[in-house]
Amino acid sequence: MEQRVKEVELVLEPVAASPTPPEILMVEVDNVLHEDFQVTEEVKAMTAEIVKTIRDIIALNPLYRESVLQMMQAGQRVVDNPIYLSDMGAALTGAESHELQDVLEETNIPKRLYKALSLLKKEYELSKLQQRLGREVEEKIKQTHRKYLLQEQLKIIKKELGLEKEDKDAIEEKFRERLKDGVVPQHVMDVINEELNKLSLLDNHSSEFNVTRNYLDWLTSMPWGKNSEENLELKRAKEVLEEDHYGMDDVKKRILEFIAVSQLRGSTQGKILCFYGPPGVGKTSIARSIARALNREYFRFSVGGMTDVAEIKGHRRTYVGAMPGKIIQCLKKTKTENPLVLIDEVDKIGRGYQGDPSSALLELLDPEQNANFLDHYLDVPVDLSKVLFICTGNVIDTIPEPLRDRMEMINVSGYVAQEKLAIAERYLVPQLRTLCGLNEQKTSISSEALNVLIRQYCRESGVRNLQKQVEKVFRKVAFRIVNGEDTAVQVVADNLQDFVGKPIFTVDRMYDVTPAGVVMGLAWTAMGGSTLFIETSLKRPREKEGKDGPRDGSLEITGQLGDVMKESAKIAYTFARSFLMKRQPDNDFLVGSHLHLHVPEGATPKDGPSAGCTIVTALLSLATDTPARQDLAMTGELSLTGKVLPVGGIKEKTIAAKRAGVTCMVLPAENKKDFSDLPDFITEGLEVHFVEHYHQIYDIVFPRQ
C-alpha cells in the first residue's frame, strides 16, 4: 500500500499552559492504491529489462554499485515486485522532479514499469557517453604526461652524456661561436658580454628575455672584421664591365681608377659615387656589374618615396618589433664589411612626420663619419668606411646640397641612335629572343628594322622602351609560330608595322622650313634632349602717337612657361629692342608693336634660362622679316647686356639636334669643354660655333644682315 499526500491543512491551536503557544502542523493523508494487475509476459519482460538495465548502469557508474548490489541481493522482494522495482529504477536516474512525480502518480503498473524503463535507458545512454568522454580525456592526459616524462628523461640522459647543455648555455655558446672567426672591437665585445650576463639572469618566458636574445642575435650576426677578397686586376674588371654594358665610359674609367688606387695602396677603401641621368640608360644595372667586376657582395635598396628615418637608422629597442636599419641588414645579409651598396632613386627621397631621411643619409655617406656609424637598434659604432656606396637619380636639382656635396657626381647621359643600335644587337635581341623561347633559326630582326624602331618608336634617351618594343616583336613572332601560321619569321623594316603598329614619331621636326619669327632651340629634361621651336608673331601693329606721346609696345607669352623662362623672355625682349636700335636705328618695329611669343607644345611645362638666345633671335627675325638659317639650332642663357652664359645638358642637346637634321649649332663659349668630351660619332658632321656675346650669334644666323 502506498501513501500519497491528498490535502494539506494548517491548524494553529494555542495552548493555555504555555507562555508562548507552539505552532502545530497537521497533514491529512490518504492511501492511494494502485490498480490491480496480472503478472503477464509483458510485465515479466519489462521487469527483466529494468533489472538488466540497472545492472548495466551499475557496471558503468561505480557510484551506485555498492548500495544497489546490497539492496538487490538482500531484498529479493524488491526485484520480484514490479511496483518496488519501478520505484527503485526511477530513483536511480538523474531525471527531473516532474518526471519522477509522473512515475509515482501512475497507478497502472505496466505503464509505470514502461516509464521507469524509459528513464533508466536515458540514464544508461548518458552513463555510456560520460564513460567515453572520460576515457578520451584520460587517454590524452596519459599521452601528454608520457611525452613529458620521456622528454625529461631524454634531457637527463643527454645531460649525463654531455650531449646537451641547458637552454641558456646553448644560446650563449651559439652566440660566442659566431664571434670566433671575427675580429670584434673591444667596445662591442663589452656590450655582448654585458648582454649575455643579463640574459643568464632572465626567465626564459619573459618578454625581456626575447628582446635581449634578438639583440644579441643581430649583434653577433654582424661581419666583424670579415671582408670579401677584392679583385684588383684591371684587365679582368674591364672585361666584366665591357661584357655587360655598352658605352658609359665615364663610369667605367672611374671604377678602373678606383681599382688602380686600391692596388697601389694595397688595401681597399670605400667611396661614395652618384650616377645621374635619364631613365633607362643602365644606372642601376651598371652597379651590379661593378660589384661583379670588383668581386664584392651586392645589396640594393630604394629610397624613392621613403619618409621614415628608421628605415635607414633603425628603431629603438624599446619598440615592439624593432629592427635595425637597411644598412645593418645589408651587412648581415652580405656577411662582409666591404659590400657594394646601391641606394636607388636618391633624388626622389621623401620627408614626413617621422623625420627627414635625406638628413639621415648625411652621416651614412660622409667618409669622415661613417667609420663610426651608429644605428639606433644596435647602439654600437659600426665601421662603414670600406663600403662602396653608389647612388642613382634622374636629376640632381632635387638632391639636397649637403648630400650632393658628399657624393662624387657622374653623369650617365642618354644614348644616340648608333649606340642604341649597338646595344640592341649585342644585348637586347639575344636576351629577349631566348626569353621568348625562340632561336636564330626561328626568327631574326634586321638592322634596318631596328633603326626604324629606334627612329620612329623609341626616341627617349634610354633603352627601356626599346627593350619593350623588341620583346613585343618576339612575343608576336612566338604567337605566330605556336599558332601554326609560320615556322620562321624574319622581321625587316617593311613588315615591322605588323608587330608594333603605326609609328609614333613620323616627322623629325615641326617646321621643315622655318618662316620669319620662328627659330629652333634646344632643350634638356630628365628624359633627354629635344628640339624646341620659339614662335613669335605680330599681335597688333604700332599704334599712332597719342596725347602723351608714342605708345610703347608689349609682349604676350604663352606655352605653359615657368617663372625662370618668363623672366628670360622679358630679358630677351629688352635686349632685342636695344640691339636692334644699334644695328638698325631706323627699324622701330620692336618699340611700339604688340607681339605674341609662344613655345609649343602648350601642354608640356617648360622652364629654365637656356632659351634666352633663341628668343632674341626669333624676335629679331620677326622684326627684320628675315628667316633664320634653316639648318641651325642654338642654346644659351642671355644676360641683359648680351653676354652668353653656359648651360647644361650639352650631350643630350647635341643628340637631339642631330636627330632633327641640324648641321650647325651655336653654343656658349664656356661649354666648349663639355662638347670636346663628346665622342666623335656624335660630333661628326656638325658645324659648331662657340660664342661669348650675342652679336656673334647675329652674324651667324643672319649673314646677309
C-alpha positions in Angstrom: 0.0 0.0 0.0 1.3 3.5 -0.7 0.5 6.7 1.0 0.0 9.9 -1.1 -0.5 13.5 0.1 -4.1 14.3 -0.6 -4.6 17.6 1.2 -2.6 19.8 3.5 -4.3 21.9 6.2 -2.5 24.2 8.6 -4.2 24.4 12.0 -2.9 26.8 14.7 -4.2 25.9 18.2 -3.0 27.9 21.3 -2.1 26.0 24.5 -3.2 27.9 27.6 -0.5 26.5 29.9 2.4 27.5 27.7 3.6 31.1 27.8 4.4 31.0 24.1 1.9 28.7 22.4 3.6 26.3 19.9 2.5 26.1 16.2 1.4 22.7 15.2 1.4 21.5 11.5 -1.2 18.9 10.8 -1.3 16.9 7.5 -4.1 14.8 6.3 -3.2 11.9 4.1 -5.0 9.2 2.2 -3.6 6.0 0.8 -3.6 5.8 -3.0 -3.9 2.3 -4.2 -2.5 1.0 -7.4 -4.7 -0.8 -9.9 -4.8 -4.5 -9.8 -2.6 -6.1 -12.3 -1.7 -9.5 -13.6 1.9 -10.6 -14.0 1.8 -11.0 -17.7 4.5 -11.8 -20.1 4.8 -8.1 -20.9 5.3 -7.3 -17.2 7.9 -10.0 -16.8 9.8 -8.8 -19.8 9.8 -5.2 -18.7 10.8 -6.3 -15.2 13.7 -8.3 -16.6 14.8 -5.4 -18.8 14.7 -3.0 -15.9 16.9 -5.4 -13.8 19.3 -5.8 -16.8 19.5 -2.0 -17.4 20.1 -1.4 -13.7 23.0 -3.9 -13.8 24.4 -2.2 -16.9 24.3 1.2 -15.2 26.0 -0.2 -12.1 28.7 -1.6 -14.3 29.3 1.8 -15.9 28.8 4.0 -12.9 30.7 2.8 -9.8 28.8 5.3 -7.6 25.7 3.1 -7.5 27.4 -0.2 -7.4 27.8 -1.0 -3.7 24.4 0.3 -2.4 22.3 -1.1 -5.2 24.0 -4.5 -5.2 23.4 -4.9 -1.4 19.7 -3.8 -1.9 19.1 -6.3 -4.8 20.9 -9.2 -3.1 19.5 -8.8 0.4 15.9 -8.0 -0.5 14.9 -10.4 -3.3 11.4 -9.0 -2.8 12.4 -5.7 -4.5 13.5 -7.5 -7.6 10.5 -9.7 -7.7 7.9 -6.9 -7.1 7.3 -4.8 -10.2 5.9 -1.9 -8.1 9.0 -1.6 -5.9 11.3 -2.3 -8.8 9.8 0.6 -10.9 10.2 3.0 -8.0 13.8 1.9 -7.3 14.7 2.1 -11.0 13.3 5.6 -11.3 15.1 6.7 -8.2 18.5 5.6 -9.6 18.2 8.0 -12.5 19.0 11.7 -12.5 15.7 12.6 -14.0 13.8 15.9 -13.5 11.4 16.1 -10.5 8.4 16.3 -12.7 9.4 13.1 -14.5 9.8 11.2 -11.1 6.5 12.6 -9.9 4.9 11.3 -13.1 6.2 7.8 -12.3 4.8 8.0 -8.7 1.4 9.2 -9.8 1.0 6.4 -12.4 -1.3 3.7 -10.9 -1.2 1.4 -13.9 1.7 -0.9 -13.2 2.6 -1.8 -16.8 2.7 1.9 -17.8 4.6 2.6 -14.6 7.2 0.0 -15.5 7.5 1.4 -19.0 8.1 5.0 -17.7 10.7 3.8 -15.3 12.4 1.7 -18.0 12.5 4.8 -20.3 14.2 6.9 -17.6 16.7 4.1 -17.0 17.5 3.8 -20.7 18.2 7.5 -20.8 20.4 7.2 -17.8 22.2 4.3 -19.4 23.0 6.2 -22.6 24.2 9.2 -20.5 26.5 6.9 -18.5 27.9 5.4 -21.7 28.6 9.0 -23.0 30.2 10.0 -19.8 32.4 6.9 -19.8 33.5 7.5 -23.4 34.4 11.2 -22.8 36.2 10.3 -19.6 38.2 7.6 -21.4 39.2 10.0 -24.2 40.3 12.8 -21.7 42.2 10.2 -19.7 43.9 8.9 -22.8 45.0 12.5 -23.8 46.3 13.2 -20.3 48.2 10.0 -20.3 49.8 10.7 -23.7 50.8 14.3 -22.6 52.1 13.0 -19.3 54.0 10.2 -21.0 55.6 12.6 -23.6 56.6 15.0 -20.8 58.2 12.2 -18.9 60.1 10.9 -21.9 61.4 14.4 -22.7 62.6 14.9 -19.2 64.3 11.5 -19.2 65.9 12.4 -22.6 67.2 15.7 -21.2 68.7 13.9 -18.2 70.3 11.2 -20.4 71.8 13.8 -22.8 73.0 15.9 -19.9 74.6 12.9 -18.3 76.3 12.0 -21.6 77.4 15.6 -22.2 75.3 15.9 -25.4 73.2 18.8 -24.4 73.5 21.8 -22.1 70.9 24.0 -20.6 68.9 26.3 -23.0 70.7 29.4 -21.8 74.1 27.7 -22.0 73.3 26.6 -25.5 72.3 30.1 -26.6 75.4 31.7 -25.1 77.6 29.0 -26.8 75.9 29.7 -30.2 76.5 33.4 -29.9 80.1 33.0 -28.9 80.7 30.5 -31.7 79.6 33.2 -34.2 82.3 35.6 -33.0 85.1 33.0 -33.0 86.3 33.8 -36.6 85.7 37.6 -36.5 87.7 40.5 -35.2 85.3 42.1 -32.8 86.1 45.6 -31.5 86.6 45.7 -27.7 83.7 48.1 -27.1 81.4 45.8 -29.0 82.7 42.8 -27.0 82.0 44.6 -23.8 78.4 45.1 -24.8 78.0 41.5 -25.9 79.4 40.2 -22.5 77.1 42.5 -20.6 74.0 41.4 -22.5 75.0 37.7 -22.1 75.2 38.1 -18.4 71.9 39.9 -18.4 70.4 37.0 -20.4 71.5 34.4 -17.9 69.6 36.1 -15.1 66.3 36.5 -17.1 63.5 34.0 -17.1 63.1 32.1 -20.4 59.5 33.0 -20.7 59.8 36.8 -20.0 59.5 39.3 -22.8 62.8 40.9 -21.8 64.5 37.6 -22.5 63.3 37.6 -26.1 64.3 41.2 -26.6 67.8 40.6 -25.3 68.2 37.4 -27.3 67.1 39.1 -30.6 69.5 42.0 -29.9 72.4 39.5 -29.3 71.4 37.7 -32.4 71.8 40.8 -34.5 74.9 41.9 -32.7 76.7 38.6 -33.2 75.5 38.2 -36.8 77.4 41.3 -37.9 80.5 40.5 -40.1 83.1 41.9 -37.6 86.4 42.0 -39.4 85.2 39.9 -42.4 85.9 41.2 -45.9 85.5 39.6 -49.3 88.7 39.2 -51.4 88.5 42.1 -53.8 89.6 41.9 -57.4 92.4 44.3 -58.1 93.1 43.2 -61.7 92.4 46.0 -64.1 92.2 43.7 -67.2 89.6 41.4 -65.7 87.5 44.2 -64.3 87.5 46.0 -67.7 86.4 42.7 -69.4 83.4 42.3 -67.0 82.3 45.9 -67.4 82.5 45.8 -71.2 80.7 42.4 -71.3 77.6 43.8 -69.6 77.3 47.4 -70.8 78.0 49.4 -73.9 79.4 52.9 -73.7 79.2 54.6 -70.2 82.9 55.4 -70.5 83.0 57.9 -67.6 81.6 55.3 -65.2 84.0 52.6 -66.3 87.0 54.9 -66.1 86.1 55.9 -62.6 85.8 52.3 -61.4 89.1 51.3 -63.0 90.7 54.3 -61.3 89.2 53.1 -58.0 90.8 49.6 -58.6 94.2 51.2 -59.5 94.3 53.3 -56.3 93.4 50.2 -54.2 96.1 48.2 -55.9 98.8 50.9 -55.2 97.6 51.2 -51.6 97.4 47.5 -51.0 94.1 47.9 -49.3 90.5 48.6 -50.2 88.6 51.7 -49.2 85.0 52.9 -49.5 83.7 55.6 -51.9 80.5 57.4 -52.5 79.5 57.8 -56.1 76.3 59.1 -57.6 75.2 58.3 -61.2 72.6 60.6 -62.6 70.9 60.7 -66.0 67.7 59.9 -67.9 65.7 56.8 -67.1 66.6 53.5 -68.8 70.3 54.3 -69.5 71.6 51.5 -67.2 72.4 53.3 -63.9 71.1 50.5 -61.7 72.3 47.6 -63.8 75.9 49.0 -64.1 76.1 48.9 -60.3 75.6 45.2 -60.3 78.3 44.8 -63.0 80.6 46.9 -60.9 80.1 44.6 -57.9 80.9 41.6 -60.1 84.0 43.4 -61.5 85.3 44.2 -58.0 84.2 40.8 -56.6 82.2 42.5 -53.9 78.8 41.4 -52.5 75.9 43.4 -53.9 73.0 44.9 -52.0 70.3 47.3 -53.3 67.6 49.3 -51.6 65.5 52.1 -52.9 64.8 55.3 -51.0 62.3 56.7 -53.5 59.3 58.0 -51.5 60.9 57.0 -48.2 59.7 59.2 -45.3 60.8 57.3 -42.2 64.3 57.8 -40.8 64.0 54.4 -39.1 64.3 52.7 -42.5 67.9 53.9 -42.6 69.0 54.2 -38.9 66.7 51.6 -37.3 64.2 51.6 -34.4 65.0 52.0 -30.8 64.9 48.6 -29.0 62.1 49.7 -26.7 59.6 49.5 -29.5 57.7 46.3 -30.2 59.0 44.6 -33.4 62.1 46.9 -33.5 64.6 46.2 -36.2 67.9 47.7 -37.4 68.0 49.9 -40.5 68.7 48.9 -44.1 72.5 49.3 -43.8 72.8 46.9 -40.8 70.5 44.5 -42.6 72.8 44.8 -45.6 75.9 43.8 -43.6 74.2 40.9 -42.1 72.9 39.6 -45.4 76.2 40.1 -47.3 78.3 38.8 -44.4 81.1 41.2 -45.3 82.3 44.7 -44.2 83.0 45.8 -47.8 79.9 45.2 -49.9 78.7 47.4 -52.8 75.5 49.2 -51.6 73.3 50.7 -54.3 71.0 53.4 -52.9 68.4 53.8 -55.8 66.3 56.9 -56.6 68.1 59.2 -54.2 66.6 62.2 -55.9 63.1 61.0 -55.0 63.6 60.6 -51.3 60.6 62.0 -49.3 60.1 63.8 -46.0 57.4 63.1 -43.4 56.5 63.5 -39.7 58.8 60.6 -38.9 61.8 62.7 -39.9 63.9 63.6 -42.9 65.7 60.5 -44.4 67.9 62.7 -46.6 69.4 64.2 -43.5 70.0 60.7 -42.1 71.9 59.8 -45.2 74.4 62.6 -44.4 76.1 60.6 -41.7 76.0 57.5 -43.8 77.5 59.0 -46.9 80.2 61.1 -45.2 83.6 59.4 -45.5 84.7 61.3 -42.3 81.9 60.0 -40.2 80.7 56.6 -41.5 83.6 54.8 -39.8 81.6 55.1 -36.7 78.0 54.8 -38.0 75.5 54.5 -35.1 72.4 52.5 -35.7 69.5 53.2 -33.3 68.9 49.5 -32.7 72.5 48.2 -32.3 73.6 51.3 -30.5 77.2 50.5 -31.1 79.5 52.1 -33.7 79.8 50.2 -37.0 82.6 50.8 -39.5 81.2 51.5 -43.0 84.4 53.1 -44.3 85.1 50.1 -46.6 81.6 50.1 -48.2 81.4 51.3 -51.8 78.2 53.4 -51.9 76.6 54.1 -55.3 73.6 56.3 -55.5 71.4 56.8 -58.6 69.0 59.5 -59.7 67.4 61.2 -62.7 68.1 64.8 -61.8 70.4 66.4 -59.2 68.3 69.5 -58.6 66.1 67.7 -56.0 69.0 66.2 -54.1 69.8 68.4 -51.1 73.0 70.4 -51.4 74.8 69.0 -48.3 74.0 65.5 -49.6 75.2 66.3 -53.1 78.4 67.7 -51.7 79.3 64.4 -50.1 79.0 62.4 -53.3 81.1 62.3 -56.5 78.6 63.1 -59.3 79.0 61.2 -62.5 76.7 62.0 -65.4 75.3 59.0 -67.3 73.9 60.7 -70.4 71.5 59.2 -72.9 72.3 57.2 -76.0 72.3 58.3 -79.6 70.8 56.1 -82.4 74.1 54.4 -83.2 74.6 53.5 -79.5 71.0 52.2 -79.2 71.5 50.1 -82.3 74.7 48.5 -80.9 73.0 47.8 -77.6 70.0 46.2 -79.3 72.2 44.0 -81.5 74.7 43.0 -78.7 72.4 42.6 -75.7 68.7 43.1 -76.2 67.9 40.9 -79.2 69.8 37.8 -77.9 68.5 38.1 -74.4 64.8 38.7 -75.4 64.9 36.1 -78.1 65.9 33.5 -75.5 63.4 34.8 -73.0 60.6 34.3 -75.5 61.7 30.7 -76.3 63.0 31.4 -79.8 66.3 30.9 -81.5 68.1 32.3 -84.5 66.6 29.6 -86.9 63.1 30.6 -85.9 63.4 34.4 -86.0 65.7 37.3 -86.7 65.4 41.1 -86.8 67.4 43.1 -89.3 69.5 46.2 -88.5 67.2 48.3 -90.8 64.2 47.2 -88.7 66.0 48.1 -85.5 66.9 51.5 -87.0 63.2 52.2 -87.9 62.2 51.1 -84.4 64.7 53.5 -82.8 63.9 56.4 -85.1 60.1 56.2 -85.2 59.1 54.4 -82.0 61.8 54.9 -79.3 63.3 58.4 -79.3 63.8 58.6 -75.5 67.4 58.7 -74.1 67.3 55.3 -72.5 66.8 51.8 -74.0 64.0 50.6 -71.7 61.2 51.4 -74.2 63.3 49.9 -77.0 63.6 46.7 -74.9 59.8 46.6 -74.5 59.3 47.1 -78.3 61.8 44.3 -79.2 60.1 42.0 -76.7 56.7 42.8 -78.2 58.1 41.8 -81.6 59.3 38.5 -80.4 56.1 37.8 -78.5 54.1 38.2 -81.7 56.5 36.0 -83.6 56.2 33.3 -80.9 52.4 33.5 -81.2 52.5 33.1 -85.0 54.8 30.1 -84.7 52.8 28.3 -82.0 49.6 29.1 -83.8 50.9 27.4 -86.9 50.8 30.5 -89.1 54.6 30.4 -89.7 57.6 28.2 -89.0 60.1 31.0 -89.1 59.7 34.8 -89.2 62.2 37.4 -90.5 61.5 40.9 -89.2 62.6 43.6 -91.6 61.7 47.3 -92.0 58.8 46.5 -94.4 56.9 44.2 -92.1 57.8 45.9 -88.8 54.4 47.6 -88.5 52.7 44.2 -88.4 54.3 43.6 -85.0 54.5 47.1 -83.3 51.7 49.0 -85.0 51.8 52.5 -86.5 54.8 54.8 -86.0 54.7 57.2 -83.0 57.1 59.7 -84.5 56.5 60.4 -88.2 58.4 63.7 -88.5 61.8 64.8 -87.1 60.9 68.4 -86.7 57.9 70.6 -86.5 59.0 73.0 -89.3 60.7 71.7 -92.4 61.3 75.4 -93.4 61.1 78.0 -90.6 59.5 81.3 -91.5 60.5 84.7 -90.2 59.9 84.8 -86.4 60.5 81.1 -85.8 63.8 79.7 -84.6 64.8 76.2 -83.4 66.2 76.0 -79.9 67.4 73.0 -77.8 66.0 71.8 -74.5 67.0 69.2 -72.0 64.9 67.3 -69.5 65.2 64.2 -67.3 64.0 62.2 -70.3 66.8 63.5 -72.5 67.3 66.2 -75.1 64.7 67.6 -77.6 64.3 70.4 -80.1 62.3 73.5 -79.0 60.8 75.9 -81.5 60.3 79.6 -80.4 57.4 81.2 -82.3 56.8 85.0 -82.5 54.1 86.8 -84.3 52.7 90.4 -84.6 49.6 90.7 -82.4 48.8 94.3 -83.1 50.8 96.9 -85.2 52.3 100.0 -83.8 49.6 102.5 -82.7 49.6 106.2 -83.6 51.0 108.6 -81.2 48.6 109.8 -78.5 48.4 112.9 -76.4 51.1 111.5 -74.1 53.5 110.8 -76.9 54.4 107.5 -78.6 52.9 104.4 -77.0 55.2 101.5 -76.0 54.7 98.0 -77.4 54.1 94.8 -75.4 55.0 91.1 -75.4 52.5 88.4 -74.5 54.0 85.0 -73.5 52.2 81.6 -73.8 53.2 77.9 -73.7 53.0 77.0 -70.0 56.3 78.5 -69.2 57.8 78.6 -65.7 58.9 81.7 -63.8 62.5 81.5 -64.9 61.7 81.1 -68.6 59.2 84.1 -68.4 62.0 86.3 -66.9 64.3 85.0 -69.6 61.8 86.1 -72.2 61.5 89.6 -70.7 65.3 90.0 -70.6 65.4 88.8 -74.3 62.7 91.3 -75.3 64.5 94.2 -73.6 67.9 93.2 -75.2 66.4 92.6 -78.6 65.0 96.2 -78.7 68.3 97.8 -77.6 70.3 95.5 -80.0 68.0 96.3 -83.0 68.3 100.1 -82.3 72.0 99.8 -82.6 72.1 97.6 -85.7 69.2 99.2 -87.5 68.4 102.6 -86.0 65.5 103.2 -88.5 63.7 99.9 -87.5 61.4 100.7 -84.6 59.2 97.5 -85.0 60.0 96.2 -81.5 59.5 99.6 -79.9 55.8 100.1 -80.5 54.4 96.8 -81.8 52.4 94.4 -79.7 53.9 90.9 -80.1 53.0 87.4 -79.1 55.6 84.7 -78.1 54.6 81.1 -78.0 56.6 77.9 -77.2 55.0 74.7 -78.4 53.8 72.2 -77.2 51.3 74.0 -75.0 50.5 71.1 -72.7 54.1 70.5 -71.7 55.5 72.6 -68.8 58.8 74.3 -69.7 61.3 76.2 -67.6 64.9 77.3 -67.5 67.0 80.1 -68.8 68.7 78.3 -71.7 66.3 79.6 -74.4 67.4 83.3 -74.0 69.5 83.4 -77.2 66.8 81.6 -79.2 64.1 84.1 -78.1 66.2 87.1 -79.0 66.9 85.6 -82.4 63.1 84.9 -83.0 62.2 88.5 -82.1 64.9 89.9 -84.4 63.9 87.6 -87.2 60.3 88.9 -86.9 61.4 92.5 -86.7 63.6 92.3 -89.8 61.3 89.9 -91.6 64.2 87.6 -92.3 64.1 83.8 -91.7 66.9 82.4 -89.7 69.3 79.9 -91.1 67.4 76.6 -91.7 70.0 74.0 -90.6 70.8 75.8 -87.3 69.9 75.3 -83.7 71.1 77.1 -80.6 71.1 77.1 -76.8 72.5 79.5 -74.2 71.4 81.8 -71.4 71.5 85.5 -72.2 72.3 88.3 -69.8 70.7 91.8 -70.1 73.8 93.1 -71.7 74.0 90.3 -74.3 76.6 88.1 -72.7 76.0 84.4 -73.5 76.2 82.2 -70.3 76.8 78.4 -70.1 74.0 75.9 -69.9 73.7 72.1 -69.1 72.9 69.0 -71.0 75.2 69.6 -73.9 75.4 65.9 -74.9 71.6 65.5 -74.8 71.0 68.7 -76.8 73.6 67.7 -79.4 71.9 64.3 -79.8 68.5 66.0 -80.3 70.0 68.4 -82.8 71.5 65.6 -84.9 68.2 63.7 -84.8 66.4 66.7 -86.2 68.9 67.0 -89.1 70.7 70.1 -87.7 74.2 70.7 -89.2 75.1 73.9 -87.4 75.0 74.6 -83.7 75.6 77.7 -81.6 76.8 77.0 -78.0 78.2 79.2 -75.2 81.9 79.5 -75.2 82.2 78.1 -71.7 80.5 74.9 -72.8 83.4 74.1 -75.2 85.0 71.8 -72.6 81.7 69.8 -72.4 81.4 69.5 -76.2 85.0 68.4 -76.6 84.4 65.4 -74.3 81.7 64.0 -76.6 82.7 61.0 -78.8 83.4 61.6 -82.5 80.3 59.8 -83.8 78.1 62.4 -82.0 80.0 65.5 -83.1 80.7 64.2 -86.6 79.2 66.4 -89.4 78.4 69.3 -87.1 79.5 72.9 -87.6 79.7 74.3 -84.1 80.2 77.9 -83.1 81.2 78.9 -79.6 80.1 82.4 -78.8 80.6 84.8 -75.9 78.3 87.7 -76.9 75.1 87.8 -78.9 76.4 89.9 -81.7 78.4 86.8 -82.8 75.2 84.8 -83.0 73.5 87.5 -85.1 76.3 87.4 -87.7 75.9 83.6 -87.9 72.1 83.4 -88.1 71.7 86.4 -90.4 74.8 86.6 -92.5 73.2 88.9 -95.1 72.2 91.4 -92.4 
